[in-house]
Amino acid sequence: MTTQYDILLTALNELIEINHSRINGYRKAADDIDGGDLKGLFQGMVNESENFADDLSEHVEKFGGEPAMESTFSGKIHQVWLDFKAAISSNNRETILSSCEFGDQTAIKAYDTALALDKVQASPDFMSLLNSQRASIAESLKFIQSLKSLEHDAKSE
């Protein structure tokens, strides 16, 4: 029988996987882009996701679970998309930003799913942690979208 704790551990590990995928994706994006202006941004997002994964791993361990150590199926969705986009148009800023946008939208959906769990909603600490991480990713997404819009506008001129 699946318990609420099993469901919680699964959800937390999925978020860890998404963050590992985000780490891999932003590292790849930094490698694929020539513009130095985005390399620093992408490295900041790598650092952010490393911290998120570490925080989530601590909570999984507190509940006696084994934290995910890499991205698996749900996290690989983000990675596959980034790889596909990079293969189509390497070093195209707008395309790389679109890939990052897709990945962060996927991450936000995963956080929304976890935040809807009864066990998470019953814990103010979990709610605070997940809401904070989700908000940071949402801010990153907004910034990526604004950069993508600027790229698009510059090409239109």
C-alpha positions in Angstrom: 0.0 0.0 0.0 1.3 3.4 -1.0 1.4 5.8 2.0 1.3 9.6 2.0 5.0 9.5 2.9 5.8 7.3 -0.2 3.9 9.8 -2.3 5.8 12.7 -0.7 9.2 11.0 -1.2 8.4 10.3 -4.8 7.4 13.9 -5.4 10.5 15.2 -3.7 12.7 12.9 -5.8 11.0 14.0 -9.0 11.9 17.6 -8.0 15.5 16.5 -7.4 15.5 14.9 -10.8 14.1 18.0 -12.4 16.8 20.1 -10.8 19.5 17.7 -11.9 18.1 18.0 -15.4 18.0 21.8 -15.1 21.7 21.7 -14.0 22.6 19.6 -17.1 20.5 21.7 -19.4 21.9 25.0 -18.3 25.4 23.7 -18.4 24.8 22.6 -22.0 23.2 25.9 -22.8 26.3 27.7 -21.4 28.5 25.5 -23.5 26.4 26.0 -26.7 26.2 29.8 -26.6 29.0 32.1 -27.8 27.7 35.2 -26.0 29.5 35.6 -22.7 26.6 37.5 -21.3 24.4 34.4 -21.0 27.2 32.1 -19.7 27.1 33.8 -16.3 23.3 33.8 -16.2 23.2 30.1 -17.0 25.9 29.3 -14.4 23.9 31.1 -11.8 20.9 28.9 -12.7 23.1 25.8 -12.4 24.2 27.0 -8.9 20.6 27.7 -8.0 19.5 24.2 -9.0 22.4 22.5 -7.2 21.3 24.3 -4.0 17.7 23.3 -4.6 18.6 19.6 -5.2 20.7 19.6 -2.0 17.9 21.1 0.1 15.4 18.6 -1.3 17.8 15.7 -0.7 18.1 16.6 2.9 14.4 16.4 3.3 14.2 13.0 1.5 16.9 11.7 3.9 15.0 13.0 7.0 12.0 10.9 5.9 14.3 7.8 5.5 14.3 7.9 1.7 17.1 7.7 -0.8 17.5 10.9 -2.7 17.7 10.8 -6.5 21.2 11.2 -7.7 20.7 12.2 -11.3 17.9 13.1 -13.7 15.7 10.2 -14.8 12.6 10.0 -16.9 10.8 13.2 -15.9 14.0 15.2 -15.7 15.3 13.8 -19.0 12.3 15.4 -20.8 14.0 18.8 -20.2 17.4 17.4 -21.3 16.1 15.8 -24.5 14.4 19.0 -25.5 17.6 21.0 -24.9 19.7 18.4 -26.9 17.1 18.4 -29.7 17.1 22.2 -29.9 20.9 22.4 -29.8 21.2 19.9 -32.6 18.9 21.8 -34.8 20.5 25.2 -34.3 23.7 25.3 -32.3 24.6 28.7 -31.0 21.3 30.3 -31.9 20.5 32.5 -28.9 16.8 32.6 -29.4 16.6 28.8 -29.9 18.7 28.1 -26.8 16.5 30.6 -24.8 13.4 28.8 -26.0 14.9 25.5 -24.8 15.6 27.0 -21.4 12.0 28.4 -21.3 10.6 25.0 -22.0 12.7 23.4 -19.3 11.7 25.9 -16.7 8.0 25.7 -17.6 8.4 21.9 -17.1 10.0 22.5 -13.7 7.3 24.8 -12.5 4.6 22.2 -13.4 6.5 19.6 -11.4 6.6 22.0 -8.4 2.9 22.8 -8.8 2.1 19.0 -8.7 4.2 18.6 -5.5 2.6 21.7 -3.9 -0.8 20.2 -4.4 0.0 17.1 -2.3 -1.9 16.9 1.0 1.3 16.0 2.9 3.1 19.1 1.5 0.1 21.3 2.3 0.0 20.0 5.8 3.6 21.1 6.4 4.3 24.8 6.5 8.1 24.0 6.2 7.6 22.1 2.9 5.2 24.7 1.6 7.7 27.4 2.3 10.6 25.5 0.8 8.8 24.5 -2.4 7.1 27.8 -2.9 10.5 29.6 -2.5 12.2 27.3 -5.0 9.2 27.5 -7.4 9.3 31.3 -7.2 13.0 31.4 -8.0 12.5 29.2 -11.1 9.5 31.4 -12.1 11.7 34.5 -11.9 14.3 32.8 -14.0 11.6 31.9 -16.5 10.4 35.5 -16.7 14.0 36.7 -17.3 14.6 34.0 -20.0 11.3 35.0 -21.6 12.3 38.7 -21.6 15.7 37.9 -23.1 14.0 35.7 -25.7 11.6 38.6 -26.6 14.5 41.0 -26.9 16.3 38.5 -29.3 13.1 38.2 -31.3 12.6 42.0 -31.5 16.3 42.5 -32.5 15.9 40.0 -35.4 12.7 41.7 -36.5 14.4 45.1 -36.9 
